[in-house]
Amino acid sequence: MTVGAAPVPVRADVGGTPMGGLLATAPDPRAVVVALHGAGTTSAYFDPPGLPHASLLRLGPALGFTVLALDRPGYGASASPAADAATAAGRVDLAFAAIDRILTGLPRGAGLFVAAHSRGCDLGVRLTIDERGRDLLGIALSAVGRVYHPRAQEIYTARESGARTGLGGPGALRELLWGPAHLHPLGQDGGAAIAASIPGYDSGTEAEGWKDAFPSWAERVPVPVHYALGDAELFWESGPAAVAEMGGLFKAAPRVVAVGLPGAAHNIGLGLAARAYHLHVLAFAEECVVAGEAAARAAAH
C-alpha cells in the first residue's frame, strides 16, 4: 500500500489566539479524522520524520479520509500565552473553533471522527461529551489506562521522593515512553525530532489528577469508541484484563471495541506497529461511516 503526499501546515486565528497543525486531504473524503497528540510533542507525531509508513496523515488520504492533526493548545503552532492559560473548557472551545476554521470550504464526508493519543485523550473525550460533539462519528483512544505499570510506579515514587537522577530522572521517564527500544525505529531519542515544551496543564496538578478523573468522563461518552493499548506498554498496566476494564468504562457509548495491540508500546503511532494501529483506527472510522449510512437508508424506507 502506498502512502500519500506530505501534509501541509495549517493555521487559524481563534479570537486572537493562534491555532494550527498539519492537514492532509482526500478529494472526496469518507470523513475527517481529527488527530490529537500526547504530551511533549506536536501534530508531527502523526507524520514522524523518516517514517512515512508510520504516518496517519499519509495513510488516511490513501484510504479516503482527510486527516487534520491539530496542535493541542499550548503546543507547536497552537503555542501562546493565551493557550497556555486556557482552562479545560477553554481548550475545548479553541479546538472546536480551530477545526471549523481550518476545515472551512473543505468537504467533510460523513463528518468528524476523533483519534487521540495518551494525554490527547483528555481533550478528545472532552470534545465528545460537549454538546457540540454530539454529531461526532466516534473516537479512537490509545495509550491511556487506569493503573500505572509497575515500572512507571517505581519511577514516579522515586521522583516524588526527590530522586531526580537515576531511577527518578528524565532518562527513566523516556524509557517508559520509548521502550522497549527494539519496537521503535527512531530509538529512544527519536522524540527529539517531534518534541515540544510541555504547557503547565500537561505537567502540573491537572495532569496528575487526570487518571482518577478519566472514568467519570468516559462513562458520559455518547459516541462509538475504539480503545487500544499496546501489549508492550511500559507506562500503563496492559494485558487482557486492563484492556477489558478500560473498555467497560464507556457505559453510554453505543459501541465499544477494546483491543490489545501486539508489538506496540506507549508511542503506539511511532513504533513498528504504527501502521497496524492506524489501520485499526481507519477501519473503525469506516465502520462508523457505514453505520450512519445504514441508519439513514433504514429511516428512508
N, C-alpha and C positions, 0 to 999 in steps of 0.2 A: 504494500500500500504506500503510495506517495503521500507527501505532506504538502501543504500549501505554502504560499509565499510568506515572507516575513511580515509580521503585524506592523501597524503604523501607530506612532504615538498620537494620543488624542488628549484634548484639554477642554475644560468647560469652566465658566465663571458662575459660581453659585452665590449670588448676593455679595460679591466681592471676595469670596473665598475660592481659591483655585482648587480644582479637582481634575484628575486625569488618569491615564492608564494606557493600555495597549488595546488595539482593536483589529480584528481580522474578520472580514465579511464574506458571506456566501451570497451569491446573486439573488437567489430565491430561497431564503432560509426556512428550514422546518421550524426553527425557533431561535431565540438568542440566549446563549449561556452567559450569565454574569458570574465571573470567577473572582473570588476573594482570597487573597494570600494570607499567610500566617504572620507571626511576629518576626521582626528583624529582617524583612525582605520587602520586595515590591511586586508589582504586577509581572516583572521579569521572571518570577517563579514559574509562570505558566509558559515561558518561552526561554528556557535556560540557554545561555551562550554555549555553542558547541554541541548541543544535544537536540537537534531538530526532531529526532524520533520521540523525544520526551515532551514535546511541546503540545499542550492543549490548544494553543492559539493557532497552530498549523494543522493539527488533526481535525479540529472542529469543522472548518470550512470544507475540507476534503470529504466530509461525511454530511455536508448540507446544513451546518449550523454556523451562524455568526457567533463569535466569541468576543465579549468585552471583559478584559481583565482590568478591574478597577484598582487603582492605588487607594487603599483604605485611608481615611482621613489621618493626616499626620505623616504619611509615607510618600516618598517619590514625588510625583507631580502633584500630589494632594497634600504636601507638607506646607504648613503655615502656622503662625501663632494661633489664628482663629480655630484651625482644625485641631491643633494640639489641646486647646482649651475646651473644645466642644464636649457636652455631656453625651451619654449614651444615646439619648433621644435625638440630640443634635446631629450625631454621626449618622443616624438613620435618615434624618432629613437631608443631609448632604449627599448621601448615597443615592437616594431616590431622585433628587434633583439632578445630580450628575448623570445618572443613567438616562433620564429623559432628555437632557440637553445633548448628550453625546449621540444618542440614537435618533435625534430629530431628523426626519426625512428618510430614514433607512427602514426597509421592510423588517418586520419582527416575526413574520410567520405566525405561529400559533401563540406566541407570547414569550415571556421571560422565564428562564429556569436558572436557579442559583446553584453554583458549585463553590463550596467553601472549605478551606484547609485550616486545621489547627485553630489558632486564635481568631482566624477569619470566620469560624463557625459562630462566634458571638454575634457579629454583625449579620451574618447570613440568617440565623434563627430570628433575630430581631426584625429583619425585613419581612419574614413570613408571618409573624404574629402582629405586625402593624396592619391597620385596616387597609392601607394602600397596597399591601401584599396579598390580599385575598384572591387576586386573579393570577398569581404566580402558578406556573405549571407544576413545580415541585422543587425539591432541594436535594443536593448531594453533599454529605458531610464526611470529612475524613480526618483522621489523626487527632481525635478528641476522645477522652474516656472518663471513667468515674474514679478509678483508683490508680495512683502512681505505680509504675513499675518499681520493684524493689531497688533496682539500681538508682532510679531517679529519686526515690525517697531517701536513700542513703546520701546522695549528693545534696539534696535540699536540707537535710538535717545538719550536714557539715557546714553548709553556707550559713544557716541560721545561728550556728554556734560561733561564727566569726572566722571560720577557716576559709579564707579567700584564695588560698593557693592549694595545690594538690587536689584532694578529693572535692573540695568546695570551690575550686577555681573555674575560670571560663573554659578551660580545656575539657573539664569533666562534663559541663553542660553541652559543649559541642559534640562530645561523644554520644550523648543521648539523641541529639537531633540528626547526626550524620553517621551514626553507626547502625549496624555493622558495616565497616568500611568496604567490604567486598561487594556490597549491594549498591554502592554509589559510584558511578563512573567518574564523577567530579572529585571524589575523595572527600575527606573530612574538612578540607579547606576550600572546597568548591563553592561554598556560600559567599565567599568574598566578592564574586562577580555580580551577585544579585543582592548584596547586603544593604541594609539601610539602618539608620539610627532609629531607636525604638521610642515612640512618644510615651509620655507618662502613664496614660491609661492602659498601656500594654505591659507595664513593668511595675506598677505600684499596687496599692491595696485593691483597686478594682480588678486587676488581673488575678490577684491572689484569691479573691472571693468567687471568681468565675466558675471554678469546678463545682462548688457547692450550690451555686445558683442555677446551673445549667438544667437540672431536672425540672425545675418549675417552669422554665421557658419551653423545654422540649415538649412537655405534655400539652402545650397550647398550640403547637404547630398544626395548621389545618390542611396542609398540602402533602402529597406523596413524598416519602423520604427514602433516600438511598444512603446507607451508612456503611463506611468501610474502615477497617483497622488492619494495618499490616501485621502479619504473624511474627515479624522480626522487630516490632515496635519496642523501643527501649525507654520511652518516656511514659507511656501508659501501659498498664497491665493488659495483655492481649489474650487470645485464645477464645474458643467457642463460648465459654460462659460469659466472658467480658463482652463479646460482641452481642450475644443474646440479651444481656442486661441493658446495653445501650439501646438496642432496637426496641425494647419494651418500654422505654421512656416516652415514646411518641404516641401517646394514647388517643389523641384527636386526629391523627393522620389517617386518611382513608386507605393508605397502603404503605407498608414499610418493608424494605429489603435491607437486611443487615448481613454483611459478608466480612470474613477474614480473608485478606488478600495474601496469597503465598509469595514469598520472596520480596515483600515490601516492608520498609522500615518507616520511621516517622515522616520523613520527607518523601511521601508516597508518590509525589509528582515529579521527582527528580532522579529516582533510582532506576534500577533495571526493570522494575515492574511498572514504570510510569505509563507506558502505552497501554498495558493491560488495564490499569486503573482508569485511564481516560476513556477507553472503550466501554468499560462498565458504566461510566457517567453518561456518555453519549447514548448508549443503548437505553438506559433508564429514561433519559430525556425524550428519546424517540417513543418509548412506551407511554410516557405522559402525553405526548402529542397525539398518539393514536387513540388513547383513552378519551381525549377530548373530541376527536373526530367521530368516534363511535357514539358518544353521548349525543352529539349534535345530530347525527343521522337518525338515531333512535327517536329523538324528540320530533324530528320532521315526519316521522311515519305514524 
